[in-house]
């Protein structure tokens, strides 16, 4: 039975992805709710029926009291025994069945699937954002919003059906019941409803912002804590344990203060509601007793109206809390929308086609990019790399080397100029097809928190075991991989490498990353100081492997260790975002320019500058 309801809606149903999702809350929620429309309608109807049965049950209590006062017990049972049995059947069988149907629709058909749908679509949307979008935010905060928004959206849907729909049905039923008993009984209920909604509005307008502030404060804690954990090596290395405690403590204290403000509002609301409900109970019960005293009402009516207001009294606390929870949930969704509903910052152009790779000729024409700052990056660079040519790129920190690579991979759209591959502007081809043709090894090789096998096969998931092992051998990684074990008892290629590959040494991570790129076998190869983390013996072996891998490919290699690019066909020297030297190793040494100065400072080592800033 559970499986029937659980499968009423497929959370992974195909849908039209949008580059710009709705930015307002209601359209955003309605867009997500499309696959649930029929289930939502059915749930609303069942909820109203269940609420109607509650009113019917209260009405029947009054009728039961009146019937029991109509004569001797035996006579009453003789005349109304069948009715009593029918009422008992309704209470014991029909009411539980309808209530269970309402619960199973909410808890089994809607909530798990709606949460899953929101999380799935949010993750898909966020993954489509460009690299620059991620560089401008904390990974922890993005992940936190991906995790917090779906349950908040599900909680909002739950409260709408479980509380709001039920409450409206109960209020309407109460008006009907009291008006049938005596129209005068409706007056105190009307006054109470008006005051209740004023209190509800007061609460919602204040609790909403207070809840949003508290949610922001909690997110700030998460961001600071994740930042400390992610950089735990730096924390320990600089012995800044106390500093990190204080850094997180500021956010924790701010969260406490914002939560206190929120709770003060809740306490005020609770006091006002208790006073308001007391007035309702006294007014309706007192008026019904007065009507009974004057002969206008029966004892049963007094019992029914009293039961009704007591039910409303109990329900109002629940409704107030449910409404507050609804507002809080919607506040969390609205906060999450700041991340998961942002338009895709960089998209394929309309009509973009896959890159047609022919020879691998790269033309860089008047390329300029300053990250919107007007300085740094590149300034009108012109460069042509012939098919199969291998060029090295060197320069001081901040000269624009990494910017060049990021623009080639189209992690950013160039602010000026263009890049052509085999005559095709990379801005006019699909991003996936472009990156499939480029293999890259970065200086900081971060691995996925998965097995060694998963990390290497990431280069070409359809590769077989033999091809994967051969790539690992070429990267001088096979021997150390076979000796690996992890705390879970997995070994060899099945061993887990830890978050960002933390369980491996820097050299081991670099070799696994090299194996991944070797397996990918892309026709264009980009190396960003690919052997910097290796010791001299392993580097010497891998250098020969790399030159073999480069054969027949168009290669761009960034290096601080000039010995790694001395054998390149051509070397390009960048300075302040411009190409100032261009030629072979021997030619550049003969010129006695900046490259020659770099070479003189080294003894087969580094240029003497730090790695280029991540923003360049």
C-alpha positions as CSV (number, residue, x, y, z in Angstrom):
1,X,0.0,0.0,0.0
2,X,2.8,2.4,0.9
3,X,4.5,1.8,-2.4
4,X,1.3,2.7,-4.2
5,X,1.2,6.2,-2.7
6,X,5.0,6.7,-2.8
7,X,4.9,6.2,-6.5
8,X,2.1,8.6,-7.2
9,X,4.6,11.2,-8.2
10,X,8.0,10.7,-9.8
11,X,10.4,13.4,-8.4
12,X,12.8,12.8,-11.3
13,X,10.1,13.4,-13.9
14,X,11.5,15.1,-17.1
15,X,11.1,18.9,-17.1
16,X,12.2,21.9,-19.1
17,X,15.3,23.3,-17.4
18,X,15.3,27.1,-17.2
19,X,18.3,29.3,-17.3
20,X,16.4,31.9,-15.2
21,X,14.0,30.2,-12.7
22,X,11.3,32.4,-11.0
23,X,12.8,34.8,-8.5
24,X,9.6,35.4,-6.6
25,X,8.5,32.9,-3.9
26,X,5.0,32.1,-5.1
27,X,5.9,31.5,-8.8
28,X,9.0,29.5,-7.6
29,X,6.8,27.2,-5.4
30,X,4.1,26.8,-8.1
31,X,6.7,25.9,-10.7
32,X,8.0,23.1,-8.4
33,X,4.5,21.9,-7.6
34,X,3.5,21.2,-11.2
35,X,4.0,17.4,-11.0
36,X,2.0,17.3,-7.8
37,X,-1.1,19.1,-9.0
38,X,-3.5,16.2,-9.0
39,X,-2.2,14.9,-5.7
40,X,-2.5,18.3,-4.1
41,X,-6.1,18.6,-5.2
42,X,-6.9,15.2,-3.8
43,X,-5.2,16.0,-0.5
44,X,-7.0,19.3,-0.2
45,X,-10.4,17.6,-0.8
46,X,-9.6,14.8,1.7
47,X,-8.4,17.4,4.3
48,X,-11.6,19.4,4.0
49,X,-13.7,16.2,4.4
50,X,-11.7,15.2,7.5
51,X,-12.3,18.7,9.0
52,X,-16.0,18.5,8.1
53,X,-16.2,15.2,10.0
54,X,-14.7,16.9,13.1
55,X,-17.5,19.5,12.9
56,X,-20.1,16.7,12.3
57,X,-18.8,14.8,15.4
58,X,-19.1,17.9,17.6
59,X,-22.7,18.5,16.2
60,X,-23.5,14.9,17.0
61,X,-22.4,15.2,20.6
62,X,-25.1,17.9,21.0
63,X,-27.7,15.7,19.3
64,X,-26.7,12.8,21.5
65,X,-27.2,14.8,24.7
66,X,-30.6,15.9,23.5
67,X,-31.6,12.3,22.5
68,X,-30.5,10.9,25.9
69,X,-32.8,13.5,27.6
70,X,-35.9,12.4,25.7
71,X,-37.0,9.5,27.9
72,X,-36.1,6.3,29.7
73,X,-32.8,4.7,28.6
74,X,-34.6,1.7,27.2
75,X,-37.0,3.8,25.1
76,X,-34.1,5.9,23.8
77,X,-32.1,2.8,22.8
78,X,-35.2,1.3,21.2
79,X,-35.9,4.3,19.1
80,X,-32.3,5.4,18.3
81,X,-30.2,2.3,18.7
82,X,-29.6,1.9,15.0
83,X,-28.6,5.5,14.7
84,X,-26.1,5.1,17.5
85,X,-24.6,2.0,15.8
86,X,-24.3,3.9,12.5
87,X,-22.6,6.8,14.3
88,X,-20.2,4.3,16.0
89,X,-19.4,2.8,12.6
90,X,-18.6,6.2,11.3
91,X,-16.3,7.1,14.3
92,X,-14.5,3.7,14.4
93,X,-14.2,2.9,10.6
94,X,-14.9,5.8,8.2
95,X,-13.2,8.6,10.2
96,X,-10.0,6.6,10.7
97,X,-9.9,5.6,7.1
98,X,-10.3,9.1,5.8
99,X,-7.8,10.5,8.3
100,X,-5.3,7.7,7.4
101,X,-5.8,8.6,3.7
102,X,-5.1,12.2,4.5
103,X,-2.0,11.3,6.4
104,X,-0.6,8.8,3.8
105,X,-1.1,11.4,1.0
106,X,0.8,14.0,3.0
107,X,3.5,11.8,4.5
108,X,4.1,9.2,1.8
109,X,3.0,10.7,-1.5
110,X,3.9,14.4,-1.1
111,X,6.6,15.2,1.5
112,X,9.4,12.7,0.6
113,X,8.9,13.2,-3.2
114,X,8.5,17.0,-3.0
115,X,11.7,17.3,-0.9
116,X,13.5,15.0,-3.4
117,X,12.2,17.0,-6.4
118,X,13.4,20.3,-4.9
119,X,16.8,19.0,-3.9
120,X,17.3,17.2,-7.3
121,X,16.4,20.2,-9.4
122,X,18.3,22.7,-7.2
123,X,21.4,20.6,-7.4
124,X,21.1,20.3,-11.2
125,X,20.6,24.0,-11.6
126,X,23.5,25.0,-9.3
127,X,25.9,22.6,-11.1
128,X,25.2,24.4,-14.3
129,X,26.6,27.6,-12.9
130,X,30.1,28.6,-14.2
131,X,33.3,28.3,-12.2
132,X,33.3,32.0,-11.4
133,X,30.0,31.8,-9.7
134,X,31.3,29.2,-7.3
135,X,34.5,31.2,-6.7
136,X,32.3,34.1,-5.4
137,X,30.6,32.1,-2.7
138,X,31.4,29.5,0.0
139,X,31.0,25.9,-1.0
140,X,29.6,25.2,2.5
141,X,26.9,27.9,2.2
142,X,25.9,26.7,-1.2
143,X,25.6,23.1,0.0
144,X,23.8,24.2,3.2
145,X,21.1,26.0,1.1
146,X,20.8,23.0,-1.2
147,X,20.2,20.8,1.9
148,X,18.0,23.3,3.9
149,X,15.7,24.5,1.2
150,X,14.0,21.2,0.2
151,X,12.8,20.2,3.7
152,X,11.7,23.8,4.3
153,X,9.7,23.7,1.0
154,X,8.2,20.4,2.0
155,X,7.3,21.7,5.5
156,X,5.6,24.7,3.9
157,X,3.5,22.4,1.7
158,X,2.7,20.2,4.7
159,X,1.6,23.2,6.8
160,X,-0.6,24.5,4.0
161,X,-2.6,21.2,3.9
162,X,-2.3,20.0,7.5
163,X,-3.0,23.3,9.1
164,X,-4.2,26.0,6.8
165,X,-6.7,24.0,4.7
166,X,-7.9,22.1,7.8
167,X,-8.3,25.3,9.8
168,X,-10.3,27.1,7.1
169,X,-12.6,24.1,6.8
170,X,-13.0,24.0,10.6
171,X,-13.8,27.8,10.7
172,X,-16.4,27.5,7.9
173,X,-17.9,24.4,9.5
174,X,-18.1,26.3,12.9
175,X,-20.0,29.1,11.3
176,X,-22.5,26.7,9.8
177,X,-22.9,24.8,13.1
178,X,-23.4,27.9,15.2
179,X,-25.7,29.6,12.7
180,X,-28.0,26.5,12.6
181,X,-28.1,26.4,16.4
182,X,-28.8,30.2,16.8
183,X,-27.6,33.0,14.5
184,X,-26.7,35.1,17.6
185,X,-23.9,32.6,18.4
186,X,-22.1,33.6,15.3
187,X,-21.4,37.1,16.5
188,X,-18.8,36.3,19.2
189,X,-17.1,33.9,16.7
190,X,-17.0,36.7,14.1
191,X,-15.4,39.1,16.6
192,X,-12.9,36.4,17.7
193,X,-12.0,35.5,14.1
194,X,-11.3,39.2,13.3
195,X,-9.1,39.6,16.4
196,X,-7.4,36.3,15.7
197,X,-6.5,37.2,12.2
198,X,-5.1,40.6,13.4
199,X,-3.0,38.7,15.9
200,X,-1.9,36.2,13.2
201,X,-1.0,39.1,10.9
202,X,1.0,40.8,13.7
203,X,2.8,37.6,14.4
204,X,3.5,36.7,10.8
205,X,4.8,40.2,9.8
206,X,7.2,40.1,12.7
207,X,8.1,36.5,13.0
208,X,8.9,36.3,9.2
209,X,11.7,38.8,9.2
210,X,12.9,37.6,12.6
211,X,13.0,34.0,11.3
212,X,14.9,35.1,8.2
213,X,17.4,36.9,10.3
214,X,17.8,33.8,12.5
215,X,18.3,31.7,9.4
216,X,20.9,34.0,8.0
217,X,22.7,33.9,11.3
218,X,22.7,30.1,11.3
219,X,24.0,30.1,7.7
220,X,26.8,32.4,8.8
221,X,27.8,29.9,11.5
222,X,27.8,27.1,8.9
223,X,30.0,29.2,6.6
224,X,32.5,30.0,9.3
225,X,32.7,26.5,10.7
226,X,33.0,24.9,7.2
227,X,35.7,27.4,6.4
228,X,37.7,26.3,9.5
229,X,37.2,22.6,8.8
230,X,38.1,23.0,5.1
231,X,41.3,24.7,6.0
232,X,42.1,22.7,9.1
233,X,45.8,22.2,8.0
234,X,46.3,26.0,8.0
235,X,44.5,26.3,11.4
236,X,46.8,23.7,13.0
237,X,49.9,24.8,11.2
238,X,49.6,28.4,12.5
239,X,48.3,27.3,15.9
240,X,45.1,29.4,15.5
241,X,42.7,27.2,17.4
242,X,41.6,30.0,19.7
243,X,41.3,32.5,16.9
244,X,39.0,30.1,15.0
245,X,36.9,29.6,18.1
246,X,36.5,33.3,18.5
247,X,35.8,33.7,14.8
248,X,33.0,31.2,15.0
249,X,31.9,32.5,18.4
250,X,31.0,35.9,16.9
251,X,28.6,34.2,14.6
252,X,27.2,31.9,17.3
253,X,26.5,34.8,19.6
254,X,24.8,36.8,16.8
255,X,22.6,33.7,16.1
256,X,21.7,33.5,19.8
257,X,20.7,37.2,19.8
258,X,18.6,36.9,16.7
259,X,16.9,33.7,18.1
260,X,16.1,35.5,21.3
261,X,14.3,38.3,19.4
262,X,12.3,35.6,17.5
263,X,11.3,33.9,20.7
264,X,10.2,37.2,22.4
265,X,7.7,37.6,19.6
266,X,6.5,34.0,20.1
267,X,6.0,34.6,23.8
268,X,4.0,37.8,23.2
269,X,1.8,36.0,20.7
270,X,1.2,33.1,23.0
271,X,0.0,35.4,25.8
272,X,-2.3,37.4,23.5
273,X,-3.8,34.2,22.1
274,X,-4.5,32.7,25.5
275,X,-6.4,35.8,26.5
276,X,-8.3,35.9,23.2
277,X,-9.3,32.3,23.5
278,X,-10.5,32.7,27.0
279,X,-12.8,35.5,25.8
280,X,-14.2,33.2,23.1
281,X,-14.9,30.4,25.5
282,X,-16.7,32.6,28.0
283,X,-18.6,34.5,25.3
284,X,-19.9,31.5,23.3
285,X,-20.5,29.2,26.2
286,X,-22.1,32.0,28.3
287,X,-24.4,33.1,25.4
288,X,-25.5,29.5,24.8
289,X,-26.3,29.0,28.5
290,X,-28.3,32.3,28.4
291,X,-30.2,31.0,25.3
292,X,-30.8,27.7,27.2
293,X,-32.0,29.7,30.2
294,X,-34.4,31.7,28.1
295,X,-35.7,28.6,26.4
296,X,-34.2,29.2,23.0
297,X,-31.6,26.4,23.1
298,X,-31.4,22.8,24.2
299,X,-28.9,21.3,26.6
300,X,-27.4,19.5,23.6
301,X,-26.8,22.8,21.9
302,X,-25.0,24.1,24.9
303,X,-22.8,20.9,25.0
304,X,-22.1,21.2,21.2
305,X,-21.2,24.9,21.3
306,X,-19.0,24.4,24.3
307,X,-17.2,21.4,22.7
308,X,-16.8,23.5,19.5
309,X,-15.1,26.5,21.2
310,X,-12.9,24.2,23.3
311,X,-11.9,22.5,20.0
312,X,-11.2,25.8,18.5
313,X,-9.2,26.9,21.6
314,X,-6.9,23.9,21.2
315,X,-6.7,24.3,17.5
316,X,-5.7,28.0,17.5
317,X,-2.4,27.3,19.2
318,X,-1.6,24.7,16.7
319,X,-2.7,26.9,13.8
320,X,-0.6,29.8,15.2
321,X,2.5,27.7,15.5
322,X,1.8,26.0,12.2
323,X,1.4,29.5,10.5
324,X,4.6,30.7,12.2
325,X,6.4,27.5,11.0
326,X,4.9,28.1,7.5
327,X,6.3,31.6,7.5
328,X,9.7,30.4,8.8
329,X,9.8,27.6,6.2
330,X,8.9,30.1,3.4
331,X,11.7,32.4,4.8
332,X,14.2,29.6,4.5
333,X,13.0,28.8,1.0
334,X,13.3,32.5,0.1
335,X,16.8,32.5,1.5
336,X,17.7,29.4,-0.5
337,X,16.3,31.0,-3.6
338,X,19.1,33.6,-3.4
339,X,21.4,30.7,-4.4
340,X,19.3,28.0,-6.1
341,X,17.2,30.4,-8.2
342,X,19.9,32.6,-9.5
343,X,20.0,32.8,-13.3
344,X,22.7,30.8,-15.0
345,X,25.5,33.3,-15.2
346,X,27.0,31.8,-18.4
347,X,25.0,29.8,-20.9
348,X,25.5,28.3,-24.3
349,X,24.4,30.8,-26.9
350,X,21.2,30.1,-28.8
351,X,22.0,27.7,-31.6
352,X,25.3,26.7,-30.1
353,X,26.7,23.6,-31.8
354,X,29.2,21.0,-30.6
355,X,32.9,21.9,-31.3
356,X,34.1,20.2,-34.5
357,X,37.6,19.3,-33.8
358,X,39.8,19.0,-36.9
359,X,43.5,19.8,-36.3
360,X,43.7,21.7,-33.0
361,X,44.7,25.2,-34.2
362,X,44.1,27.8,-31.5
363,X,43.8,31.4,-32.3
364,X,43.7,34.0,-29.6
365,X,42.6,37.4,-31.0
366,X,42.8,40.7,-29.0
367,X,41.8,38.7,-25.9
368,X,41.1,40.9,-22.8
369,X,39.7,40.1,-19.4
370,X,39.9,42.0,-16.1
371,X,37.2,40.3,-14.0
372,X,35.2,43.5,-14.2
373,X,37.8,45.5,-12.3
374,X,39.5,47.3,-15.1
375,X,42.9,45.9,-14.2
376,X,44.8,42.6,-13.9
377,X,44.0,39.6,-16.1
378,X,44.8,40.0,-19.8
379,X,45.1,43.1,-22.0
380,X,44.5,42.4,-25.8
381,X,46.6,39.3,-26.1
382,X,47.2,37.9,-29.6
383,X,48.6,34.4,-30.0
384,X,48.3,31.5,-32.5
385,X,49.1,27.9,-31.5
386,X,49.5,25.7,-34.6
387,X,48.0,22.2,-34.6
388,X,50.3,19.8,-32.6
389,X,52.4,22.7,-31.4
390,X,53.6,22.7,-27.8
391,X,54.0,26.1,-26.1
392,X,55.1,27.0,-22.6
393,X,53.7,30.0,-20.8
394,X,55.7,31.8,-18.1
395,X,55.4,35.0,-16.2
396,X,55.4,36.7,-12.8
397,X,52.5,36.2,-10.4
398,X,49.5,38.1,-11.6
399,X,50.7,38.3,-15.2
400,X,47.6,36.6,-16.6
401,X,48.7,33.0,-17.1
402,X,45.8,31.3,-15.3
403,X,43.4,33.8,-16.8
404,X,44.4,32.7,-20.3
405,X,43.7,29.0,-19.4
406,X,40.3,29.9,-17.7
407,X,39.2,31.7,-20.8
408,X,40.3,28.9,-23.1
409,X,38.2,26.5,-21.0
410,X,35.4,29.2,-21.1
411,X,35.1,29.3,-17.3
412,X,34.5,33.0,-18.0
413,X,33.3,34.8,-21.0
414,X,36.0,37.1,-22.3
415,X,35.4,40.8,-21.8
416,X,37.1,41.5,-25.2
417,X,38.4,39.6,-28.1
418,X,37.9,36.0,-28.8
419,X,39.4,32.5,-28.9
420,X,39.0,30.3,-32.0
421,X,39.7,26.5,-32.2
422,X,39.9,25.3,-35.8
423,X,38.2,28.5,-36.9
424,X,35.2,28.2,-34.4
425,X,34.7,30.8,-31.8
426,X,34.5,29.0,-28.5
427,X,31.7,31.3,-27.4
428,X,29.6,29.9,-30.2
429,X,30.0,26.2,-29.3
430,X,28.6,24.2,-26.4
431,X,30.6,24.4,-23.2
432,X,30.6,20.6,-22.7
433,X,31.9,19.8,-26.2
434,X,34.7,22.4,-25.7
435,X,35.8,20.9,-22.4
436,X,35.6,17.4,-23.7
437,X,38.4,18.3,-26.2
438,X,40.7,19.7,-23.5
439,X,42.6,17.8,-20.9
440,X,44.0,19.7,-18.0
441,X,46.2,19.0,-15.0
442,X,46.3,21.8,-12.4
443,X,49.0,22.6,-9.9
444,X,46.5,22.0,-7.0
445,X,45.0,18.7,-8.0
446,X,41.9,18.2,-5.8
447,X,40.3,14.8,-6.1
448,X,36.8,13.7,-5.6
449,X,36.0,12.1,-2.2
450,X,35.6,8.7,-3.9
451,X,37.8,5.7,-4.7
452,X,41.0,6.0,-6.7
453,X,39.2,4.1,-9.5
454,X,36.3,6.6,-9.6
455,X,38.8,9.5,-9.8
456,X,40.8,8.1,-12.7
457,X,37.8,6.9,-14.6
458,X,36.4,10.5,-14.2
459,X,38.6,11.2,-17.2
460,X,36.7,8.6,-19.4
461,X,33.9,6.8,-17.5
462,X,33.4,4.2,-20.3
463,X,37.1,3.1,-20.2
464,X,37.8,-0.4,-19.2
465,X,39.9,-1.7,-16.3
466,X,42.9,-2.3,-18.4
467,X,42.9,1.2,-19.9
468,X,42.6,2.7,-16.4
469,X,45.5,0.7,-15.0
470,X,47.7,1.5,-18.1
471,X,47.0,5.2,-17.5
472,X,48.0,4.9,-13.9
473,X,51.2,3.1,-14.9
474,X,52.1,5.9,-17.3
475,X,51.5,8.4,-14.5
476,X,53.8,6.4,-12.2
477,X,50.9,5.8,-9.9
478,X,50.1,2.1,-10.2
479,X,52.7,0.9,-7.6
480,X,51.6,3.2,-4.8
481,X,47.9,2.7,-5.6
482,X,48.2,-1.1,-5.1
483,X,49.6,-0.5,-1.6
484,X,46.8,1.8,-0.5
485,X,44.2,0.9,2.2
486,X,41.6,3.0,3.8
487,X,39.9,2.9,7.3
488,X,36.9,1.0,5.7
489,X,39.1,-1.9,4.7
490,X,39.1,-1.1,1.0
491,X,42.4,-1.4,-0.8
492,X,44.1,-0.6,-4.1
493,X,42.0,1.1,-6.7
494,X,38.9,0.7,-4.4
495,X,40.5,2.8,-1.6
496,X,38.9,6.1,-0.8
497,X,41.1,9.1,-1.2
498,X,39.3,11.4,1.3
499,X,37.9,14.9,0.8
500,X,39.8,16.6,-2.0
501,X,42.2,13.7,-1.8
502,X,43.5,14.6,1.6
503,X,44.5,10.9,2.4
504,X,47.1,11.0,-0.3
505,X,50.3,13.0,-0.4
506,X,50.6,16.0,-2.8
507,X,52.7,13.9,-5.2
508,X,50.2,11.0,-5.1
509,X,47.3,13.3,-5.8
510,X,49.2,14.8,-8.7
511,X,49.9,11.4,-10.2
512,X,46.2,10.3,-9.9
513,X,45.2,13.6,-11.6
514,X,47.7,12.9,-14.4
515,X,46.4,9.4,-14.8
516,X,42.9,10.9,-15.2
517,X,44.0,13.2,-17.9
518,X,46.0,10.6,-19.7
519,X,43.0,8.3,-19.7
520,X,40.8,11.2,-21.1
521,X,43.2,11.5,-24.1
522,X,41.9,14.8,-25.2
523,X,43.4,16.4,-28.3
524,X,44.3,19.6,-26.6
525,X,46.3,19.4,-23.4
526,X,46.7,22.2,-20.8
527,X,49.3,21.7,-18.0
528,X,49.4,24.2,-15.1
529,X,52.6,23.3,-13.3
530,X,51.6,19.6,-13.6
531,X,54.7,18.2,-11.9
532,X,55.2,20.8,-9.2
533,X,54.2,18.5,-6.4
534,X,56.5,15.6,-7.4
535,X,59.9,14.8,-6.2
536,X,62.8,15.0,-8.7
537,X,63.1,11.3,-9.4
538,X,59.3,10.8,-10.1
539,X,59.2,14.1,-12.0
540,X,62.0,13.0,-14.3
541,X,60.1,9.7,-15.1
542,X,56.8,11.5,-15.6
543,X,58.3,14.2,-17.8
544,X,59.2,11.6,-20.3
545,X,55.7,10.1,-20.0
546,X,54.2,13.6,-20.5
547,X,56.2,14.2,-23.6
548,X,54.9,11.0,-25.0
549,X,51.3,11.9,-24.1
550,X,51.8,15.3,-25.7
551,X,52.7,13.7,-29.1
552,X,50.2,14.7,-31.7
553,X,48.3,17.1,-29.3
554,X,48.2,20.9,-29.1
555,X,49.7,21.7,-25.8
556,X,49.8,24.8,-23.6
557,X,51.9,24.4,-20.5
558,X,52.2,26.9,-17.6
559,X,55.3,26.6,-15.6
560,X,57.3,28.3,-12.9
561,X,60.0,25.6,-13.0
562,X,61.5,26.5,-16.4
563,X,63.3,23.2,-16.9
564,X,59.9,21.6,-17.4
565,X,59.2,23.7,-20.6
566,X,62.6,24.1,-22.0
567,X,62.0,21.5,-24.6
568,X,58.7,23.1,-25.8
569,X,58.4,24.2,-29.4
570,X,57.9,27.8,-28.3
571,X,57.7,29.8,-25.0
572,X,55.5,32.8,-24.4
573,X,56.4,35.2,-21.7
574,X,53.5,37.2,-20.1
575,X,53.9,40.3,-18.1
576,X,51.2,42.6,-16.8
577,X,48.6,40.8,-19.0
578,X,50.6,41.2,-22.2
579,X,52.9,39.0,-24.3
580,X,56.3,40.6,-24.2
581,X,58.5,37.7,-25.5
582,X,57.7,34.8,-27.8
583,X,60.2,32.2,-29.1
584,X,62.1,29.1,-28.5
585,X,64.1,28.5,-25.3
586,X,67.4,29.2,-27.0
587,X,66.1,32.3,-28.8
588,X,64.8,33.8,-25.6
589,X,68.0,33.2,-23.8
590,X,69.9,34.8,-26.6
591,X,67.6,37.9,-26.4
592,X,68.6,38.5,-22.7
593,X,65.1,39.6,-21.8
594,X,62.8,38.7,-18.9
595,X,62.9,35.0,-19.7
596,X,66.7,35.0,-19.6
597,X,66.5,36.8,-16.2
598,X,64.1,34.1,-14.9
599,X,66.5,31.4,-16.1
600,X,69.5,33.0,-14.5
601,X,67.7,33.1,-11.1
602,X,67.1,29.3,-11.3
603,X,69.2,26.3,-10.8
604,X,66.7,24.1,-12.4
605,X,64.2,25.4,-9.9
606,X,61.4,28.0,-9.9
607,X,61.1,31.6,-11.1
608,X,61.0,32.8,-7.6
609,X,57.5,34.1,-7.5
610,X,54.4,32.7,-5.7
611,X,51.8,30.9,-7.7
612,X,49.5,33.2,-9.4
613,X,46.6,34.5,-7.4
614,X,43.5,32.3,-7.8
615,X,41.6,35.3,-9.2
616,X,44.0,35.8,-12.1
